[in-house]
Amino acid sequence: MPSAVPTRKDRITKFTNCRLVIGNELVEQDLWVSSATGKIVRSQQVFYGENVVPDITIDLRGKIVAPGLIDVQLNGAFGFNFSQIPEDPSTYGKTLRQVNKRLIQTGVTSYLPTLTSEKIEVYHQALPFLGPSGTHRIAEDGSESLGAHVEGPFINPTKNGIHKVGNIIPAHSITDLETCYLSSHLNPTLDPLTGTLRPPIIKKITAAPEVANMMSLIPEITSRGIIYSIGHTEATYEEASLAVASGATMITHLFNAMRPLHHRNPGVFGVLGLAESLPRPYFGIIADGIHLHPTSIKIAFNAHPEGFILVTDAMHLVGLEDGVYEWTNGERIIKVGAKLILEGTVDKIAGSSITLIECVTNFLNWGGVSIPAALKAVTSTPAAMLGMSAVKGNLVSDADADLVVIEEEHDANGWRNLRIDQVWKFGTKVWDREL
């Protein structure tokens, strides 16, 4: 017989005996989260003002609690390439949901699904599935999209990486972007239920500012709430500086697929040293030990630590065994450990197959930085770049209760390893290493 006593739907969890990542410090402090609102709770207010006590208290025995990790450049995972439309297009959404449930187990609670330079029909078919989750807040769905990242096709063909040159096109007007991506994916839309504007499906565009009329289009792109990121480019320092002045706020995988640093022209890297009259952009770094030398990573971090964001640039091969795999344009990729090489080339890197927490661990050991500084590069800094600091990437009251519980381990050689023990999404535990 059901109880006649009403039950409160809200479930409050209190984490105690833990160290919270707050700014550049590990702070010994309790944290309360709600599974009903999906938010971090104002514990003092609900305890003293509303006489609410936690439903459950979890003793973490000194472990670290950090915001959920945010990957702002992910091309696919666990065998699913976001840029490849299946023979049966109706299965795209179902497979994406399966990937989200597995991805969250790596500690990535939010990400930007990335499409590379493809034929326009790929953008038309894939983008409707890749937009921000908005009011759809179901913890069990796994990792959520914060909006799509389109990396191309408006890039420089001389810095294409593994992007197929035949898919690369110039932008002469905003109409070229609207034709490629569809206007509906570039503009905010009205939510018929709430009457509020939903953000565009596309959150970030990577493009070469020096090609065709792209430089003049940057203000139009950013006026729609879309982040413009400089990437796959031959831009000089002067051109990169002009792009920043026009509204570019991000650099896609710094050093890779761009004009190298030269003592007479520092190229895109040089904008990290811009004067205070112009804001220095954020920049992505792939810390897999293959794309960049550890010293290059340290130089970039020291040049602009507040803009430093770790990304995986992971391909669909992350989580798969070593072998030879098909690529979208009929070519193939060879996977050996974390290294991906385009078949038939000597050393053409084809993205990465590393997880974000592994990137953090590498940077922690190479950069000589603290744990909070390393985690900041995958939490509060990408959240700031996305303009979402109030809801993502921070352990502040009323932010989304997306959390990872981390344990630090040391091996015999002094290597410091960060291990994900638990993942919480919207105040609900969705993964536990011990279960």
C-alpha positions, -999 to 999 in steps of 0.1 A, spaced: 0 0 0 16 34 -10 25 57 18 1 86 26 30 108 35 40 131 5 76 128 -6 97 157 -18 107 151 -54 138 171 -49 168 150 -39 196 169 -23 231 153 -22 258 167 0 295 160 -8 317 162 22 354 156 31 363 167 -4 385 193 -22 366 216 -46 383 231 -76 376 268 -72 396 292 -92 433 283 -88 429 265 -55 417 233 -40 393 243 -13 382 219 15 345 226 15 312 208 12 291 209 -19 253 205 -22 235 196 -55 199 190 -64 187 163 -88 153 181 -92 167 214 -105 200 200 -118 218 228 -101 244 235 -74 224 244 -42 229 275 -21 235 253 9 234 281 36 201 294 23 183 261 20 196 248 54 190 279 75 163 296 55 142 267 44 152 241 70 162 216 43 187 189 51 205 166 25 188 134 15 222 117 12 257 127 24 287 113 5 321 112 22 347 114 -6 377 108 17 397 138 4 390 133 -33 388 162 -57 355 175 -70 357 195 -103 332 209 -127 323 185 -156 349 186 -184 341 206 -215 356 195 -249 352 223 -275 366 202 -304 354 166 -307 350 150 -342 335 118 -330 341 89 -306 335 51 -302 333 44 -339 309 73 -347 321 101 -369 299 132 -366 308 141 -402 296 109 -417 260 103 -426 250 66 -423 235 47 -452 203 50 -432 202 86 -421 175 79 -395 201 61 -374 223 92 -369 204 105 -339 202 71 -322 239 65 -326 247 100 -313 227 93 -281 247 61 -276 279 80 -280 268 106 -255 261 79 -229 296 65 -233 314 99 -237 302 110 -202 321 81 -187 353 99 -197 344 129 -176 332 150 -205 298 163 -195 295 189 -223 311 194 -257 310 210 -291 304 182 -317 326 191 -346 320 188 -384 350 190 -407 351 203 -443 324 183 -460 299 186 -489 270 209 -480 245 181 -477 264 167 -447 259 200 -428 222 200 -438 217 165 -425 239 164 -395 235 199 -379 198 194 -368 211 167 -344 240 187 -330 225 218 -316 226 228 -279 204 208 -256 187 239 -242 158 229 -219 163 192 -226 179 183 -192 179 145 -187 210 133 -168 207 98 -182 211 110 -218 248 115 -210 271 142 -223 253 172 -239 260 194 -269 265 231 -262 262 237 -299 279 226 -331 314 235 -342 319 237 -380 356 234 -388 355 244 -424 349 243 -453 359 280 -454 395 273 -447 428 278 -466 434 249 -489 472 251 -483 465 243 -446 439 217 -450 454 190 -428 433 159 -436 403 180 -448 396 171 -484 407 200 -507 378 194 -530 353 203 -502 370 236 -494 352 267 -507 357 305 -504 331 328 -487 324 360 -507 293 370 -487 272 358 -458 249 341 -483 277 316 -490 277 306 -453 239 304 -453 239 282 -484 265 259 -469 252 256 -434 216 267 -439 204 300 -426 182 283 -399 213 268 -384 231 302 -381 203 322 -365 186 322 -331 151 307 -333 119 314 -312 109 288 -287 71 284 -292 66 271 -257 86 298 -237 86 326 -262 123 330 -257 151 329 -283 170 297 -287 207 301 -296 218 291 -331 225 254 -337 261 264 -347 281 277 -317 315 281 -333 329 285 -368 366 278 -377 376 296 -408 407 313 -424 402 350 -422 426 358 -451 406 338 -477 382 356 -500 359 381 -481 359 361 -448 376 390 -429 347 413 -436 322 386 -425 335 381 -390 313 409 -374 282 395 -391 290 360 -378 296 371 -343 265 393 -342 245 361 -344 260 348 -312 284 325 -330 321 323 -320 346 330 -348 378 309 -345 409 314 -366 422 281 -380 435 262 -409 451 294 -421 480 311 -437 472 344 -419 501 366 -411 504 384 -377 488 415 -392 459 395 -407 453 375 -375 454 408 -355 428 423 -378 406 392 -374 408 397 -336 399 434 -340 369 423 -361 356 399 -335 375 366 -336 378 353 -300 393 318 -305 422 300 -323 416 264 -334 444 240 -323 472 266 -320 503 258 -340 486 231 -361 475 238 -396 487 274 -396 517 295 -406 545 287 -382 560 311 -358 588 331 -374 610 357 -358 601 384 -384 564 375 -385 550 356 -355 518 346 -374 487 336 -355 507 328 -324 517 365 -322 482 376 -313 487 360 -278 510 390 -272 486 417 -283 485 449 -264 457 456 -240 438 477 -265 427 444 -281 415 413 -262 438 384 -266 419 353 -280 413 320 -264 432 291 -280 429 253 -283 459 230 -275 460 193 -282 482 178 -255 485 143 -268 523 143 -272 519 140 -310 505 173 -323 528 195 -301 560 193 -282 555 197 -245 578 228 -245 556 244 -272 526 239 -249 544 255 -220 553 285 -242 517 290 -253 504 287 -217 529 311 -203 521 336 -231 484 337 -222 473 313 -194 438 328 -192 431 318 -228 446 283 -226 420 256 -235 428 219 -238 410 201 -265 411 165 -278 404 171 -315 395 134 -311 383 113 -341 357 86 -341 386 62 -334 389 72 -297 379 42 -277 386 17 -305 414 -9 -310 445 -2 -331 440 -9 -368 431 7 -402 398 25 -404 378 42 -432 377 80 -434 349 101 -448 365 108 -482 374 72 -492 408 75 -476 419 55 -445 434 63 -411 459 41 -393 456 40 -356 485 30 -334 479 39 -298 470 76 -296 486 83 -330 464 86 -361 481 89 -395 465 93 -429 473 61 -448 497 66 -477 515 95 -460 546 95 -438 534 116 -409 502 135 -418 484 136 -385 447 127 -387 433 141 -355 438 124 -321 424 95 -302 430 107 -267 405 115 -239 403 149 -224 413 138 -189 445 123 -205 452 157 -220 448 172 -186 471 146 -170 498 153 -197 496 190 -192 498 186 -154 530 167 -158 546 187 -187 536 222 -177 546 221 -140 512 235 -131 489 229 -102 459 205 -105 434 235 -104 454 252 -132 453 220 -154 416 215 -148 408 251 -154 418 245 -191 389 221 -195 363 237 -172 361 274 -164 382 287 -193 362 269 -221 330 280 -203 342 316 -204 351 313 -241 316 300 -247 300 328 -226 285 302 -202 304 308 -170 272 312 -149 260 277 -158 290 255 -169 326 250 -158 323 264 -123 312 251 -89 291 282 -81 256 283 -67 229 279 -94 253 266 -119 245 232 -135 255 204 -112 278 187 -138 306 173 -117 335 148 -118 351 132 -88 388 128 -93 415 108 -75 452 117 -80 476 88 -83 514 87 -85 535 60 -102 570 49 -94 585 75 -118 567 104 -102 541 107 -130 509 123 -116 478 106 -130 442 120 -126 416 93 -125 379 99 -130 360 80 -102 325 94 -106 306 115 -130 274 135 -121 251 152 -146 224 177 -135 229 165 -98 225 128 -106 253 103 -106 255 88 -140 288 68 -137 309 53 -109 342 35 -115 334 11 -86 301 -1 -100 
